Amino acid sequence: MVRRDIKEDRLELLRGTLDMLILKTLLFGPTHGRGIANYIRQTTDNVLSVEHGSLYPALHRLERSGLISGKWETRAELSRELKYYRLTPAGRTQLRAESSKWNQLVTAITRVMRPTEA
C-alpha cells in the first residue's frame, strides 16, 4: 500500500485566485491572517493550503488597493495583539466581479473537459 503525503494531494492556486479566496473568507466577518489560512484549508478539506509567504503579501496588496482594511486588535481570549482584516465596500464589489469571472471560467473548462455535462 502506498501512503501519500497530504501535501502531495494539495493543489497550487491559479494566479489571482488567492485574492478572491481571501475576499470571500472576509465576507463572513473580520479575521486575522491565520484565521484566513485555516478557513481556506478547512473548507477545502486540506486540498488548498496557503503558505504565509503567499498570504501576507496578498493581504498587504489587498489592503494597499483598498479592497480590505486591517486593524490591530487584542481579543480577550488571546493574550496578544493580532491584525484583523475586514472587507471594504470596494472589496465587496471586487469579490462580485471576481466570482462572476470564476464562474465563467469553471463553466468554460467544464464544457471542454465534460462536454456532455455542460
Biopython code that builds the backbone (N, CA, C, O; Angstrom):
import numpy as np
from Bio.PDB.StructureBuilder import StructureBuilder

atoms = [
    (1, "MET", "N", (0.844, -1.180, 0.000)),
    (1, "MET", "CA", (0.000, 0.000, 0.000)),
    (1, "MET", "C", (0.883, 1.234, 0.000)),
    (1, "MET", "O", (1.821, 1.336, 0.791)),
    (2, "VAL", "N", (0.591, 2.146, -0.864)),
    (2, "VAL", "CA", (1.370, 3.369, -0.979)),
    (2, "VAL", "C", (0.703, 4.454, -0.151)),
    (2, "VAL", "O", (-0.468, 4.774, -0.357)),
    (3, "ARG", "N", (1.450, 5.012, 0.781)),
    (3, "ARG", "CA", (0.925, 6.117, 1.602)),
    (3, "ARG", "C", (1.330, 7.424, 0.942)),
    (3, "ARG", "O", (2.510, 7.663, 0.686)),
    (4, "ARG", "N", (0.366, 8.249, 0.673)),
    (4, "ARG", "CA", (0.648, 9.527, 0.049)),
    (4, "ARG", "C", (0.611, 10.626, 1.096)),
    (4, "ARG", "O", (-0.263, 10.651, 1.963)),
    (5, "ASP", "N", (1.555, 11.515, 1.005)),
    (5, "ASP", "CA", (1.607, 12.679, 1.887)),
    (5, "ASP", "C", (0.465, 13.620, 1.519)),
    (5, "ASP", "O", (0.161, 13.809, 0.341)),
    (6, "ILE", "N", (-0.165, 14.208, 2.532)),
    (6, "ILE", "CA", (-1.262, 15.135, 2.281)),
    (6, "ILE", "C", (-0.802, 16.277, 1.376)),
    (6, "ILE", "O", (-1.569, 16.743, 0.532)),
    (7, "LYS", "N", (0.436, 16.730, 1.542)),
    (7, "LYS", "CA", (0.928, 17.829, 0.712)),
    (7, "LYS", "C", (0.932, 17.458, -0.766)),
    (7, "LYS", "O", (0.755, 18.325, -1.621)),
    (8, "GLU", "N", (1.138, 16.146, -1.085)),
    (8, "GLU", "CA", (1.125, 15.733, -2.482)),
    (8, "GLU", "C", (-0.238, 15.950, -3.111)),
    (8, "GLU", "O", (-0.343, 16.194, -4.313)),
    (9, "ASP", "N", (-1.283, 15.860, -2.297)),
    (9, "ASP", "CA", (-2.639, 15.994, -2.814)),
    (9, "ASP", "C", (-3.110, 17.436, -2.894)),
    (9, "ASP", "O", (-4.167, 17.712, -3.463)),
    (10, "ARG", "N", (-2.353, 18.341, -2.341)),
    (10, "ARG", "CA", (-2.742, 19.746, -2.395)),
    (10, "ARG", "C", (-2.499, 20.309, -3.784)),
    (10, "ARG", "O", (-1.569, 19.914, -4.488)),
    (11, "LEU", "N", (-3.346, 21.225, -4.149)),
    (11, "LEU", "CA", (-3.256, 21.828, -5.467)),
    (11, "LEU", "C", (-2.684, 23.228, -5.367)),
    (11, "LEU", "O", (-2.870, 23.915, -4.362)),
    (12, "GLU", "N", (-1.997, 23.641, -6.397)),
    (12, "GLU", "CA", (-1.496, 25.007, -6.467)),
    (12, "GLU", "C", (-2.659, 25.903, -6.877)),
    (12, "GLU", "O", (-3.478, 25.524, -7.713)),
    (13, "LEU", "N", (-2.726, 27.079, -6.291)),
    (13, "LEU", "CA", (-3.761, 28.034, -6.661)),
    (13, "LEU", "C", (-3.420, 28.666, -7.998)),
    (13, "LEU", "O", (-2.256, 28.935, -8.293)),
    (14, "LEU", "N", (-4.437, 28.899, -8.797)),
    (14, "LEU", "CA", (-4.237, 29.628, -10.032)),
    (14, "LEU", "C", (-3.888, 31.069, -9.694)),
    (14, "LEU", "O", (-4.312, 31.585, -8.660)),
    (15, "ARG", "N", (-3.133, 31.709, -10.543)),
    (15, "ARG", "CA", (-2.743, 33.099, -10.318)),
    (15, "ARG", "C", (-3.994, 33.970, -10.130)),
    (15, "ARG", "O", (-4.930, 33.900, -10.927)),
    (16, "GLY", "N", (-4.003, 34.772, -9.090)),
    (16, "GLY", "CA", (-5.125, 35.660, -8.813)),
    (16, "GLY", "C", (-6.231, 35.030, -7.985)),
    (16, "GLY", "O", (-7.115, 35.729, -7.491)),
    (17, "THR", "N", (-6.185, 33.725, -7.834)),
    (17, "THR", "CA", (-7.237, 33.034, -7.099)),
    (17, "THR", "C", (-7.144, 33.303, -5.598)),
    (17, "THR", "O", (-8.170, 33.375, -4.921)),
    (18, "LEU", "N", (-5.943, 33.449, -5.079)),
    (18, "LEU", "CA", (-5.775, 33.671, -3.648)),
    (18, "LEU", "C", (-6.487, 34.948, -3.205)),
    (18, "LEU", "O", (-7.142, 34.964, -2.163)),
    (19, "ASP", "N", (-6.361, 36.008, -3.986)),
    (19, "ASP", "CA", (-7.039, 37.260, -3.626)),
    (19, "ASP", "C", (-8.547, 37.046, -3.512)),
    (19, "ASP", "O", (-9.179, 37.539, -2.577)),
    (20, "MET", "N", (-9.118, 36.316, -4.458)),
    (20, "MET", "CA", (-10.555, 36.055, -4.439)),
    (20, "MET", "C", (-10.934, 35.227, -3.209)),
    (20, "MET", "O", (-11.958, 35.492, -2.580)),
    (21, "LEU", "N", (-10.127, 34.236, -2.865)),
    (21, "LEU", "CA", (-10.423, 33.403, -1.699)),
    (21, "LEU", "C", (-10.325, 34.207, -0.404)),
    (21, "LEU", "O", (-11.112, 33.995, 0.519)),
    (22, "ILE", "N", (-9.371, 35.121, -0.332)),
    (22, "ILE", "CA", (-9.256, 35.982, 0.853)),
    (22, "ILE", "C", (-10.487, 36.870, 0.961)),
    (22, "ILE", "O", (-11.073, 36.988, 2.037)),
    (23, "LEU", "N", (-10.884, 37.494, -0.138)),
    (23, "LEU", "CA", (-12.068, 38.361, -0.117)),
    (23, "LEU", "C", (-13.301, 37.562, 0.291)),
    (23, "LEU", "O", (-14.114, 38.033, 1.085)),
    (24, "LYS", "N", (-13.438, 36.366, -0.246)),
    (24, "LYS", "CA", (-14.588, 35.527, 0.097)),
    (24, "LYS", "C", (-14.585, 35.166, 1.578)),
    (24, "LYS", "O", (-15.632, 35.189, 2.225)),
    (25, "THR", "N", (-13.424, 34.836, 2.113)),
    (25, "THR", "CA", (-13.315, 34.491, 3.534)),
    (25, "THR", "C", (-13.734, 35.669, 4.403)),
    (25, "THR", "O", (-14.424, 35.486, 5.406)),
    (26, "LEU", "N", (-13.326, 36.868, 4.029)),
    (26, "LEU", "CA", (-13.643, 38.055, 4.818)),
    (26, "LEU", "C", (-15.101, 38.475, 4.668)),
    (26, "LEU", "O", (-15.589, 39.297, 5.443)),
    (27, "LEU", "N", (-15.796, 37.925, 3.689)),
    (27, "LEU", "CA", (-17.226, 38.206, 3.540)),
    (27, "LEU", "C", (-17.992, 37.743, 4.784)),
    (27, "LEU", "O", (-19.043, 38.298, 5.104)),
    (28, "PHE", "N", (-17.477, 36.737, 5.480)),
    (28, "PHE", "CA", (-18.142, 36.174, 6.655)),
    (28, "PHE", "C", (-17.788, 36.917, 7.944)),
    (28, "PHE", "O", (-18.312, 36.595, 9.010)),
    (29, "GLY", "N", (-16.901, 37.910, 7.848)),
    (29, "GLY", "CA", (-16.555, 38.702, 9.021)),
    (29, "GLY", "C", (-15.057, 38.900, 9.129)),
    (29, "GLY", "O", (-14.281, 38.219, 8.459)),
    (30, "PRO", "N", (-14.649, 39.846, 9.987)),
    (30, "PRO", "CA", (-13.226, 40.134, 10.132)),
    (30, "PRO", "C", (-12.476, 38.961, 10.755)),
    (30, "PRO", "O", (-13.001, 38.255, 11.615)),
    (31, "THR", "N", (-11.268, 38.773, 10.314)),
    (31, "THR", "CA", (-10.405, 37.743, 10.906)),
    (31, "THR", "C", (-8.948, 38.095, 10.632)),
    (31, "THR", "O", (-8.647, 38.986, 9.836)),
    (32, "HIS", "N", (-8.066, 37.392, 11.294)),
    (32, "HIS", "CA", (-6.627, 37.614, 11.143)),
    (32, "HIS", "C", (-6.067, 36.653, 10.088)),
    (32, "HIS", "O", (-6.774, 35.772, 9.601)),
    (33, "GLY", "N", (-4.799, 36.834, 9.748)),
    (33, "GLY", "CA", (-4.184, 36.034, 8.695)),
    (33, "GLY", "C", (-4.283, 34.539, 8.920)),
    (33, "GLY", "O", (-4.635, 33.788, 8.010)),
    (34, "ARG", "N", (-3.973, 34.107, 10.137)),
    (34, "ARG", "CA", (-4.033, 32.674, 10.424)),
    (34, "ARG", "C", (-5.466, 32.152, 10.282)),
    (34, "ARG", "O", (-5.683, 31.030, 9.824)),
    (35, "GLY", "N", (-6.442, 32.978, 10.679)),
    (35, "GLY", "CA", (-7.844, 32.583, 10.541)),
    (35, "GLY", "C", (-8.228, 32.403, 9.077)),
    (35, "GLY", "O", (-8.970, 31.486, 8.726)),
    (36, "ILE", "N", (-7.714, 33.287, 8.232)),
    (36, "ILE", "CA", (-7.991, 33.181, 6.797)),
    (36, "ILE", "C", (-7.385, 31.893, 6.243)),
    (36, "ILE", "O", (-8.051, 31.146, 5.527)),
    (37, "ALA", "N", (-6.122, 31.638, 6.578)),
    (37, "ALA", "CA", (-5.448, 30.422, 6.090)),
    (37, "ALA", "C", (-6.161, 29.172, 6.582)),
    (37, "ALA", "O", (-6.353, 28.225, 5.819)),
    (38, "ASN", "N", (-6.556, 29.163, 7.859)),
    (38, "ASN", "CA", (-7.257, 27.996, 8.412)),
    (38, "ASN", "C", (-8.605, 27.777, 7.734)),
    (38, "ASN", "O", (-8.978, 26.641, 7.441)),
    (39, "TYR", "N", (-9.334, 28.861, 7.485)),
    (39, "TYR", "CA", (-10.643, 28.734, 6.840)),
    (39, "TYR", "C", (-10.498, 28.109, 5.445)),
    (39, "TYR", "O", (-11.246, 27.201, 5.082)),
    (40, "ILE", "N", (-9.538, 28.603, 4.680)),
    (40, "ILE", "CA", (-9.329, 28.074, 3.328)),
    (40, "ILE", "C", (-8.935, 26.602, 3.389)),
    (40, "ILE", "O", (-9.450, 25.788, 2.622)),
    (41, "ARG", "N", (-8.024, 26.259, 4.300)),
    (41, "ARG", "CA", (-7.576, 24.868, 4.415)),
    (41, "ARG", "C", (-8.734, 23.964, 4.841)),
    (41, "ARG", "O", (-8.936, 22.894, 4.268)),
    (42, "GLN", "N", (-9.484, 24.397, 5.841)),
    (42, "GLN", "CA", (-10.565, 23.552, 6.364)),
    (42, "GLN", "C", (-11.717, 23.399, 5.378)),
    (42, "GLN", "O", (-12.270, 22.307, 5.237)),
    (43, "THR", "N", (-12.083, 24.475, 4.697)),
    (43, "THR", "CA", (-13.217, 24.373, 3.775)),
    (43, "THR", "C", (-12.874, 23.612, 2.507)),
    (43, "THR", "O", (-13.770, 23.196, 1.771)),
    (44, "THR", "N", (-11.579, 23.424, 2.242)),
    (44, "THR", "CA", (-11.186, 22.648, 1.061)),
    (44, "THR", "C", (-10.697, 21.254, 1.454)),
    (44, "THR", "O", (-10.066, 20.568, 0.650)),
    (45, "ASP", "N", (-10.986, 20.834, 2.684)),
    (45, "ASP", "CA", (-10.549, 19.521, 3.175)),
    (45, "ASP", "C", (-9.048, 19.321, 2.957)),
    (45, "ASP", "O", (-8.617, 18.258, 2.511)),
    (46, "ASN", "N", (-8.265, 20.337, 3.273)),
    (46, "ASN", "CA", (-6.803, 20.306, 3.187)),
    (46, "ASN", "C", (-6.270, 20.230, 1.756)),
    (46, "ASN", "O", (-5.081, 19.979, 1.562)),
    (47, "VAL", "N", (-7.106, 20.437, 0.768)),
    (47, "VAL", "CA", (-6.616, 20.417, -0.614)),
    (47, "VAL", "C", (-5.827, 21.696, -0.902)),
    (47, "VAL", "O", (-4.800, 21.660, -1.579)),
    (48, "LEU", "N", (-6.315, 22.823, -0.381)),
    (48, "LEU", "CA", (-5.614, 24.089, -0.564)),
    (48, "LEU", "C", (-5.029, 24.516, 0.772)),
    (48, "LEU", "O", (-5.726, 24.579, 1.785)),
    (49, "SER", "N", (-3.747, 24.806, 0.751)),
    (49, "SER", "CA", (-3.074, 25.298, 1.948)),
    (49, "SER", "C", (-2.318, 26.557, 1.560)),
    (49, "SER", "O", (-1.481, 26.536, 0.658)),
    (50, "VAL", "N", (-2.614, 27.641, 2.239)),
    (50, "VAL", "CA", (-1.994, 28.921, 1.906)),
    (50, "VAL", "C", (-0.790, 29.134, 2.805)),
    (50, "VAL", "O", (-0.918, 29.196, 4.028)),
    (51, "GLU", "N", (0.354, 29.244, 2.205)),
    (51, "GLU", "CA", (1.584, 29.478, 2.956)),
    (51, "GLU", "C", (1.676, 30.946, 3.345)),
    (51, "GLU", "O", (1.184, 31.820, 2.631)),
    (52, "HIS", "N", (2.310, 31.209, 4.482)),
    (52, "HIS", "CA", (2.461, 32.590, 4.945)),
    (52, "HIS", "C", (3.178, 33.462, 3.913)),
    (52, "HIS", "O", (2.878, 34.647, 3.774)),
    (53, "GLY", "N", (4.130, 32.860, 3.190)),
    (53, "GLY", "CA", (4.882, 33.604, 2.178)),
    (53, "GLY", "C", (4.017, 34.098, 1.036)),
    (53, "GLY", "O", (4.404, 35.021, 0.318)),
    (54, "SER", "N", (2.861, 33.500, 0.862)),
    (54, "SER", "CA", (1.916, 33.947, -0.164)),
    (54, "SER", "C", (0.799, 34.781, 0.454)),
    (54, "SER", "O", (0.347, 35.758, -0.142)),
    (55, "LEU", "N", (0.356, 34.394, 1.653)),
    (55, "LEU", "CA", (-0.794, 35.040, 2.272)),
    (55, "LEU", "C", (-0.522, 36.495, 2.645)),
    (55, "LEU", "O", (-1.293, 37.382, 2.277)),
    (56, "TYR", "N", (0.550, 36.744, 3.362)),
    (56, "TYR", "CA", (0.762, 38.103, 3.863)),
    (56, "TYR", "C", (1.063, 39.119, 2.765)),
    (56, "TYR", "O", (0.590, 40.252, 2.852)),
    (57, "PRO", "N", (1.831, 38.761, 1.736)),
    (57, "PRO", "CA", (1.954, 39.722, 0.618)),
    (57, "PRO", "C", (0.602, 40.008, -0.044)),
    (57, "PRO", "O", (0.336, 41.139, -0.452)),
    (58, "ALA", "N", (-0.245, 38.987, -0.148)),
    (58, "ALA", "CA", (-1.579, 39.201, -0.739)),
    (58, "ALA", "C", (-2.418, 40.117, 0.152)),
    (58, "ALA", "O", (-3.113, 41.002, -0.346)),
    (59, "LEU", "N", (-2.354, 39.905, 1.470)),
    (59, "LEU", "CA", (-3.097, 40.777, 2.391)),
    (59, "LEU", "C", (-2.620, 42.224, 2.280)),
    (59, "LEU", "O", (-3.434, 43.147, 2.252)),
    (60, "HIS", "N", (-1.318, 42.420, 2.217)),
    (60, "HIS", "CA", (-0.774, 43.782, 2.085)),
    (60, "HIS", "C", (-1.202, 44.413, 0.758)),
    (60, "HIS", "O", (-1.547, 45.593, 0.705)),
    (61, "ARG", "N", (-1.176, 43.617, -0.307)),
    (61, "ARG", "CA", (-1.571, 44.116, -1.631)),
    (61, "ARG", "C", (-3.049, 44.514, -1.634)),
    (61, "ARG", "O", (-3.410, 45.567, -2.160)),
    (62, "LEU", "N", (-3.897, 43.673, -1.049)),
    (62, "LEU", "CA", (-5.329, 43.967, -0.998)),
    (62, "LEU", "C", (-5.608, 45.184, -0.113)),
    (62, "LEU", "O", (-6.511, 45.971, -0.397)),
    (63, "GLU", "N", (-4.834, 45.330, 0.950)),
    (63, "GLU", "CA", (-5.008, 46.484, 1.839)),
    (63, "GLU", "C", (-4.581, 47.775, 1.134)),
    (63, "GLU", "O", (-5.267, 48.794, 1.220)),
    (64, "ARG", "N", (-3.444, 47.721, 0.440)),
    (64, "ARG", "CA", (-2.967, 48.904, -0.295)),
    (64, "ARG", "C", (-3.958, 49.329, -1.381)),
    (64, "ARG", "O", (-4.106, 50.518, -1.665)),
    (65, "SER", "N", (-4.631, 48.354, -1.981)),
    (65, "SER", "CA", (-5.579, 48.675, -3.050)),
    (65, "SER", "C", (-6.953, 49.070, -2.519)),
    (65, "SER", "O", (-7.846, 49.399, -3.300)),
    (66, "GLY", "N", (-7.134, 49.040, -1.188)),
    (66, "GLY", "CA", (-8.390, 49.477, -0.581)),
    (66, "GLY", "C", (-9.486, 48.433, -0.602)),
    (66, "GLY", "O", (-10.639, 48.747, -0.308)),
    (67, "LEU", "N", (-9.155, 47.196, -0.945)),
    (67, "LEU", "CA", (-10.170, 46.146, -1.002)),
    (67, "LEU", "C", (-10.440, 45.536, 0.368)),
    (67, "LEU", "O", (-11.507, 44.971, 0.606)),
    (68, "ILE", "N", (-9.461, 45.655, 1.270)),
    (68, "ILE", "CA", (-9.633, 45.238, 2.659)),
    (68, "ILE", "C", (-9.001, 46.306, 3.533)),
    (68, "ILE", "O", (-8.190, 47.107, 3.069)),
    (69, "SER", "N", (-9.383, 46.308, 4.811)),
    (69, "SER", "CA", (-8.724, 47.193, 5.771)),
    (69, "SER", "C", (-8.248, 46.335, 6.933)),
    (69, "SER", "O", (-8.855, 45.314, 7.258)),
    (70, "GLY", "N", (-7.161, 46.758, 7.549)),
    (70, "GLY", "CA", (-6.607, 45.998, 8.665)),
    (70, "GLY", "C", (-6.488, 46.865, 9.902)),
    (70, "GLY", "O", (-6.190, 48.056, 9.814)),
    (71, "LYS", "N", (-6.725, 46.257, 11.060)),
    (71, "LYS", "CA", (-6.626, 46.989, 12.316)),
    (71, "LYS", "C", (-6.092, 46.039, 13.391)),
    (71, "LYS", "O", (-6.560, 44.909, 13.531)),
    (72, "TRP", "N", (-5.107, 46.521, 14.142)),
    (72, "TRP", "CA", (-4.559, 45.710, 15.230)),
    (72, "TRP", "C", (-5.536, 45.693, 16.385)),
    (72, "TRP", "O", (-6.002, 46.745, 16.822)),
    (73, "GLU", "N", (-5.856, 44.496, 16.889)),
    (73, "GLU", "CA", (-6.809, 44.344, 17.989)),
    (73, "GLU", "C", (-6.330, 43.260, 18.938)),
    (73, "GLU", "O", (-5.627, 42.328, 18.548)),
    (74, "THR", "N", (-6.729, 43.407, 20.186)),
    (74, "THR", "CA", (-6.474, 42.369, 21.186)),
    (74, "THR", "C", (-7.818, 41.782, 21.578)),
    (74, "THR", "O", (-8.721, 42.512, 21.989)),
    (75, "ARG", "N", (-7.955, 40.497, 21.458)),
    (75, "ARG", "CA", (-9.182, 39.814, 21.853)),
    (75, "ARG", "C", (-8.979, 39.213, 23.240)),
    (75, "ARG", "O", (-7.877, 38.797, 23.596)),
    (76, "ALA", "N", (-10.050, 39.174, 24.006)),
    (76, "ALA", "CA", (-9.967, 38.691, 25.384)),
    (76, "ALA", "C", (-9.429, 37.262, 25.450)),
    (76, "ALA", "O", (-8.676, 36.928, 26.366)),
    (77, "GLU", "N", (-9.808, 36.412, 24.486)),
    (77, "GLU", "CA", (-9.394, 35.018, 24.522)),
    (77, "GLU", "C", (-7.940, 34.809, 24.111)),
    (77, "GLU", "O", (-7.374, 33.735, 24.313)),
    (78, "LEU", "N", (-7.346, 35.846, 23.535)),
    (78, "LEU", "CA", (-5.950, 35.761, 23.110)),
    (78, "LEU", "C", (-5.128, 36.738, 23.942)),
    (78, "LEU", "O", (-5.619, 37.795, 24.338)),
    (79, "SER", "N", (-3.920, 36.391, 24.194)),
    (79, "SER", "CA", (-3.084, 37.256, 25.022)),
    (79, "SER", "C", (-2.198, 38.178, 24.199)),
    (79, "SER", "O", (-1.334, 38.866, 24.744)),
    (80, "ARG", "N", (-2.405, 38.194, 22.917)),
    (80, "ARG", "CA", (-1.569, 39.064, 22.092)),
    (80, "ARG", "C", (-2.403, 39.790, 21.049)),
    (80, "ARG", "O", (-3.544, 39.429, 20.762)),
    (81, "GLU", "N", (-1.800, 40.808, 20.505)),
    (81, "GLU", "CA", (-2.471, 41.637, 19.514)),
    (81, "GLU", "C", (-2.336, 40.992, 18.129)),
    (81, "GLU", "O", (-1.261, 40.531, 17.747)),
    (82, "LEU", "N", (-3.441, 40.972, 17.394)),
    (82, "LEU", "CA", (-3.434, 40.419, 16.035)),
    (82, "LEU", "C", (-4.049, 41.443, 15.097)),
    (82, "LEU", "O", (-4.892, 42.245, 15.502)),
    (83, "LYS", "N", (-3.627, 41.411, 13.859)),
    (83, "LYS", "CA", (-4.194, 42.322, 12.875)),
    (83, "LYS", "C", (-5.410, 41.657, 12.236)),
    (83, "LYS", "O", (-5.296, 40.619, 11.583)),
    (84, "TYR", "N", (-6.566, 42.268, 12.433)),
    (84, "TYR", "CA", (-7.815, 41.758, 11.868)),
    (84, "TYR", "C", (-8.124, 42.499, 10.573)),
    (84, "TYR", "O", (-8.046, 43.725, 10.500)),
    (85, "TYR", "N", (-8.472, 41.727, 9.565)),
    (85, "TYR", "CA", (-8.767, 42.290, 8.244)),
    (85, "TYR", "C", (-10.272, 42.263, 8.009)),
    (85, "TYR", "O", (-10.968, 41.329, 8.407)),
    (86, "ARG", "N", (-10.746, 43.308, 7.356)),
    (86, "ARG", "CA", (-12.174, 43.442, 7.035)),
    (86, "ARG", "C", (-12.332, 43.745, 5.554)),
    (86, "ARG", "O", (-11.475, 44.374, 4.932)),
    (87, "LEU", "N", (-13.430, 43.289, 5.017)),
    (87, "LEU", "CA", (-13.762, 43.575, 3.627)),
    (87, "LEU", "C", (-14.311, 45.001, 3.536)),
    (87, "LEU", "O", (-15.168, 45.376, 4.336)),
    (88, "THR", "N", (-13.846, 45.780, 2.602)),
    (88, "THR", "CA", (-14.355, 47.136, 2.392)),
    (88, "THR", "C", (-15.467, 47.084, 1.328)),
    (88, "THR", "O", (-15.621, 46.067, 0.652)),
    (89, "PRO", "N", (-16.234, 48.159, 1.177)),
    (89, "PRO", "CA", (-17.231, 48.170, 0.086)),
    (89, "PRO", "C", (-16.583, 47.909, -1.281)),
    (89, "PRO", "O", (-17.151, 47.199, -2.111)),
    (90, "ALA", "N", (-15.406, 48.478, -1.511)),
    (90, "ALA", "CA", (-14.707, 48.213, -2.782)),
    (90, "ALA", "C", (-14.342, 46.734, -2.892)),
    (90, "ALA", "O", (-14.374, 46.165, -3.983)),
    (91, "GLY", "N", (-13.999, 46.118, -1.772)),
    (91, "GLY", "CA", (-13.686, 44.692, -1.763)),
    (91, "GLY", "C", (-14.899, 43.834, -2.095)),
    (91, "GLY", "O", (-14.780, 42.819, -2.782)),
    (92, "ARG", "N", (-16.074, 44.245, -1.603)),
    (92, "ARG", "CA", (-17.310, 43.509, -1.935)),
    (92, "ARG", "C", (-17.584, 43.581, -3.439)),
    (92, "ARG", "O", (-17.955, 42.588, -4.064)),
    (93, "THR", "N", (-17.397, 44.758, -3.998)),
    (93, "THR", "CA", (-17.608, 44.928, -5.441)),
    (93, "THR", "C", (-16.612, 44.067, -6.216)),
    (93, "THR", "O", (-16.978, 43.406, -7.188)),
    (94, "GLN", "N", (-15.350, 44.078, -5.779)),
    (94, "GLN", "CA", (-14.319, 43.279, -6.447)),
    (94, "GLN", "C", (-14.636, 41.789, -6.339)),
    (94, "GLN", "O", (-14.442, 41.038, -7.295)),
    (95, "LEU", "N", (-15.124, 41.367, -5.175)),
    (95, "LEU", "CA", (-15.467, 39.951, -4.979)),
    (95, "LEU", "C", (-16.587, 39.533, -5.935)),
    (95, "LEU", "O", (-16.535, 38.447, -6.512)),
    (96, "ARG", "N", (-17.586, 40.380, -6.101)),
    (96, "ARG", "CA", (-18.673, 40.049, -7.048)),
    (96, "ARG", "C", (-18.113, 39.891, -8.469)),
    (96, "ARG", "O", (-18.481, 38.961, -9.186)),
    (97, "ALA", "N", (-17.228, 40.802, -8.865)),
    (97, "ALA", "CA", (-16.644, 40.735, -10.209)),
    (97, "ALA", "C", (-15.782, 39.475, -10.371)),
    (97, "ALA", "O", (-15.868, 38.782, -11.385)),
    (98, "GLU", "N", (-14.957, 39.189, -9.364)),
    (98, "GLU", "CA", (-14.080, 38.012, -9.436)),
    (98, "GLU", "C", (-14.897, 36.721, -9.415)),
    (98, "GLU", "O", (-14.557, 35.764, -10.112)),
    (99, "SER", "N", (-15.965, 36.685, -8.626)),
    (99, "SER", "CA", (-16.823, 35.492, -8.578)),
    (99, "SER", "C", (-17.470, 35.238, -9.932)),
    (99, "SER", "O", (-17.581, 34.093, -10.370)),
    (100, "SER", "N", (-17.895, 36.307, -10.590)),
    (100, "SER", "CA", (-18.511, 36.178, -11.908)),
    (100, "SER", "C", (-17.508, 35.619, -12.921)),
    (100, "SER", "O", (-17.833, 34.716, -13.692)),
    (101, "LYS", "N", (-16.291, 36.164, -12.910)),
    (101, "LYS", "CA", (-15.248, 35.665, -13.825)),
    (101, "LYS", "C", (-14.940, 34.200, -13.527)),
    (101, "LYS", "O", (-14.762, 33.393, -14.440)),
    (102, "TRP", "N", (-14.879, 33.867, -12.232)),
    (102, "TRP", "CA", (-14.564, 32.499, -11.834)),
    (102, "TRP", "C", (-15.644, 31.537, -12.333)),
    (102, "TRP", "O", (-15.329, 30.468, -12.857)),
    (103, "ASN", "N", (-16.894, 31.906, -12.173)),
    (103, "ASN", "CA", (-17.990, 31.053, -12.650)),
    (103, "ASN", "C", (-17.934, 30.863, -14.160)),
    (103, "ASN", "O", (-18.206, 29.771, -14.658)),
    (104, "GLN", "N", (-17.588, 31.906, -14.882)),
    (104, "GLN", "CA", (-17.450, 31.789, -16.340)),
    (104, "GLN", "C", (-16.311, 30.842, -16.693)),
    (104, "GLN", "O", (-16.432, 30.035, -17.614)),
    (105, "LEU", "N", (-15.202, 30.939, -15.960)),
    (105, "LEU", "CA", (-14.051, 30.072, -16.210)),
    (105, "LEU", "C", (-14.407, 28.609, -15.938)),
    (105, "LEU", "O", (-14.089, 27.727, -16.737)),
    (106, "VAL", "N", (-15.065, 28.359, -14.810)),
    (106, "VAL", "CA", (-15.453, 26.986, -14.457)),
    (106, "VAL", "C", (-16.391, 26.409, -15.517)),
    (106, "VAL", "O", (-16.236, 25.255, -15.918)),
    (107, "THR", "N", (-17.350, 27.193, -15.969)),
    (107, "THR", "CA", (-18.283, 26.732, -16.994)),
    (107, "THR", "C", (-17.543, 26.405, -18.286)),
    (107, "THR", "O", (-17.811, 25.382, -18.916)),
    (108, "ALA", "N", (-16.618, 27.268, -18.680)),
    (108, "ALA", "CA", (-15.867, 27.046, -19.920)),
    (108, "ALA", "C", (-15.002, 25.795, -19.829)),
    (108, "ALA", "O", (-14.964, 24.994, -20.763)),
    (109, "ILE", "N", (-14.307, 25.627, -18.709)),
    (109, "ILE", "CA", (-13.447, 24.447, -18.555)),
    (109, "ILE", "C", (-14.294, 23.181, -18.491)),
    (109, "ILE", "O", (-13.908, 22.154, -19.050)),
    (110, "THR", "N", (-15.430, 23.238, -17.827)),
    (110, "THR", "CA", (-16.317, 22.071, -17.763)),
    (110, "THR", "C", (-16.794, 21.679, -19.154)),
    (110, "THR", "O", (-16.908, 20.491, -19.458)),
    (111, "ARG", "N", (-17.073, 22.660, -19.995)),
    (111, "ARG", "CA", (-17.508, 22.360, -21.365)),
    (111, "ARG", "C", (-16.433, 21.616, -22.148)),
    (111, "ARG", "O", (-16.742, 20.768, -22.985)),
    (112, "VAL", "N", (-15.180, 21.933, -21.879)),
    (112, "VAL", "CA", (-14.085, 21.250, -22.576)),
    (112, "VAL", "C", (-13.850, 19.861, -21.986)),
    (112, "VAL", "O", (-13.687, 18.883, -22.716)),
    (113, "MET", "N", (-13.836, 19.787, -20.649)),
    (113, "MET", "CA", (-13.487, 18.528, -20.000)),
    (113, "MET", "C", (-14.621, 17.509, -20.015)),
    (113, "MET", "O", (-14.379, 16.307, -20.126)),
    (114, "ARG", "N", (-15.847, 17.983, -19.903)),
    (114, "ARG", "CA", (-17.018, 17.089, -19.868)),
    (114, "ARG", "C", (-18.100, 17.665, -20.779)),
    (114, "ARG", "O", (-19.098, 18.194, -20.291)),
    (115, "PRO", "N", (-17.919, 17.571, -22.064)),
    (115, "PRO", "CA", (-18.837, 18.231, -22.983)),
    (115, "PRO", "C", (-20.296, 17.773, -22.847)),
    (115, "PRO", "O", (-21.206, 18.524, -23.197)),
    (116, "THR", "N", (-20.525, 16.592, -22.360)),
    (116, "THR", "CA", (-21.913, 16.129, -22.241)),
    (116, "THR", "C", (-22.613, 16.696, -21.020)),
    (116, "THR", "O", (-23.842, 16.665, -20.955)),
    (117, "GLU", "N", (-21.857, 17.224, -20.033)),
    (117, "GLU", "CA", (-22.444, 17.772, -18.809)),
    (117, "GLU", "C", (-22.745, 19.263, -18.926)),
    (117, "GLU", "O", (-23.587, 19.782, -18.193)),
    (118, "ALA", "N", (-22.078, 19.943, -19.822)),
    (118, "ALA", "CA", (-22.222, 21.403, -19.897)),
    (118, "ALA", "C", (-23.481, 21.820, -20.624)),
    (118, "ALA", "O", (-23.743, 23.014, -20.770)),
]
sb = StructureBuilder()
sb.init_structure("model")
sb.init_model(0)
sb.init_chain("A")
sb.init_seg("    ")
for serial, (resi, resn, name, xyz) in enumerate(atoms, 1):
    if name == "N":
        sb.init_residue(resn, " ", resi, " ")
    sb.init_atom(name, np.array(xyz, "f"), 0.0, 1.0, " ", f" {name:<3s}", serial, name[0])
structure = sb.get_structure()
